Amino acid sequence: MLCSRSVKLRGGFRAEIRYARKEHKCFYCRKPIRAKQQYVVLSKYGSAPECYHLECFNRVAPHRVVFMVLNGEPVLCRSPEDYSVL
């Protein structure tokens, strides 16, 4: 598995873990993401980014990318293209 804080996906999408500077609304559960909390941003060039709680992101795209904690650090992990379900 390939793990990092930022991952490029097929179709021009990018997922990355960030710290919130201001409050956002989770695209999945619609609850607030508080300031100074870590969250995942799913974005595509030219479209509005979607913000997710770390736990909510695993429910949205488990076949592409999975949020994990490795060595106390939150990271996004994906399998190589050969093993992808897509």
Secondary structure as a PSIPRED ss2 file (coil, helix, strand):
# PSIPRED VFORMAT (PSIPRED V4.0)

   1 M C   1.000  0.000  0.000
   2 L E   0.000  0.000  1.000
   3 C E   0.000  0.000  1.000
   4 S E   0.000  0.000  1.000
   5 R C   1.000  0.000  0.000
   6 S E   0.000  0.000  1.000
   7 V E   0.000  0.000  1.000
   8 K E   0.000  0.000  1.000
   9 L C   1.000  0.000  0.000
  10 R H   0.000  1.000  0.000
  11 G H   0.000  1.000  0.000
  12 G H   0.000  1.000  0.000
  13 F E   0.000  0.000  1.000
  14 R E   0.000  0.000  1.000
  15 A E   0.000  0.000  1.000
  16 E E   0.000  0.000  1.000
  17 I E   0.000  0.000  1.000
  18 R E   0.000  0.000  1.000
  19 Y E   0.000  0.000  1.000
  20 A C   1.000  0.000  0.000
  21 R C   1.000  0.000  0.000
  22 K C   1.000  0.000  0.000
  23 E C   1.000  0.000  0.000
  24 H E   0.000  0.000  1.000
  25 K E   0.000  0.000  1.000
  26 C C   1.000  0.000  0.000
  27 F C   1.000  0.000  0.000
  28 Y C   1.000  0.000  0.000
  29 C C   1.000  0.000  0.000
  30 R C   1.000  0.000  0.000
  31 K C   1.000  0.000  0.000
  32 P E   0.000  0.000  1.000
  33 I E   0.000  0.000  1.000
  34 R C   1.000  0.000  0.000
  35 A C   1.000  0.000  0.000
  36 K C   1.000  0.000  0.000
  37 Q C   1.000  0.000  0.000
  38 Q E   0.000  0.000  1.000
  39 Y E   0.000  0.000  1.000
  40 V E   0.000  0.000  1.000
  41 V E   0.000  0.000  1.000
  42 L E   0.000  0.000  1.000
  43 S E   0.000  0.000  1.000
  44 K E   0.000  0.000  1.000
  45 Y C   1.000  0.000  0.000
  46 G C   1.000  0.000  0.000
  47 S C   1.000  0.000  0.000
  48 A C   1.000  0.000  0.000
  49 P C   1.000  0.000  0.000
  50 E E   0.000  0.000  1.000
  51 C E   0.000  0.000  1.000
  52 Y E   0.000  0.000  1.000
  53 H E   0.000  0.000  1.000
  54 L H   0.000  1.000  0.000
  55 E H   0.000  1.000  0.000
  56 C H   0.000  1.000  0.000
  57 F H   0.000  1.000  0.000
  58 N H   0.000  1.000  0.000
  59 R H   0.000  1.000  0.000
  60 V H   0.000  1.000  0.000
  61 A C   1.000  0.000  0.000
  62 P C   1.000  0.000  0.000
  63 H C   1.000  0.000  0.000
  64 R C   1.000  0.000  0.000
  65 V C   1.000  0.000  0.000
  66 V E   0.000  0.000  1.000
  67 F E   0.000  0.000  1.000
  68 M E   0.000  0.000  1.000
  69 V E   0.000  0.000  1.000
  70 L E   0.000  0.000  1.000
  71 N C   1.000  0.000  0.000
  72 G C   1.000  0.000  0.000
  73 E E   0.000  0.000  1.000
  74 P E   0.000  0.000  1.000
  75 V E   0.000  0.000  1.000
  76 L E   0.000  0.000  1.000
  77 C E   0.000  0.000  1.000
  78 R E   0.000  0.000  1.000
  79 S C   1.000  0.000  0.000
  80 P C   1.000  0.000  0.000
  81 E H   0.000  1.000  0.000
  82 D H   0.000  1.000  0.000
  83 Y H   0.000  1.000  0.000
  84 S C   1.000  0.000  0.000
  85 V C   1.000  0.000  0.000
  86 L C   1.000  0.000  0.000
